[in-house]
Amino acid sequence: MDPIDAGKIQPKPGGIAPLSEEWFLQQKKKLKEAKMEQTSAPVESRDVSSLSPEAAGQLPQDKYESFLETAKNHILKMDKGSESYLPEATGQLVSSALEQEFGQDVIENPGFPQMKSTITKKILNDPKYKEIVEEFLELLSLSEQSSNT
């Protein structure tokens, strides 16, 4: 019930009619109801595009697949017979993981090489982690060989 329409409240001379608390509560209720109706209706988007199944299958599905793809591309180019292979490959894993998790800015930070070196040395100085990295690198190499045959 609108107080002005009901004629119960007359405006002051030169002003607008004072509104009751009841009227404000009713209006608030109407707004809530209107908003619920507006947001509960399904919304169709006409400018949504989809990738073909072939294209979608080539994209990394999550950040871990993206990390692995980045690391794999760099590591497979390295010389496995080199003495520096394990430290370099481990460093590449560290770089790829940090870049994937924190973005390109972390790689560009002046302190990044020291941080990468420290993490790589920690991994390689721990026999448990070193073994895990060696096994991972072997599996990576085997997976590439099997995909090439």
Buried (B, 14 or more C-beta within 10 A) or exposed (E): EEBBEEEEBEEEEEEEBEEEEEBEEBEEEEEEEEEEEEEEEEEEEEEEEEEEEEEEEEEEEEEEEBBBEBBBEBBBEBEEEEEEBBBBBBBBBBBBBBBBEEEEEBBEEEEBEEBBEEBBEEBBEEEEEBEEBBEBBEEBBEEEEEEEE
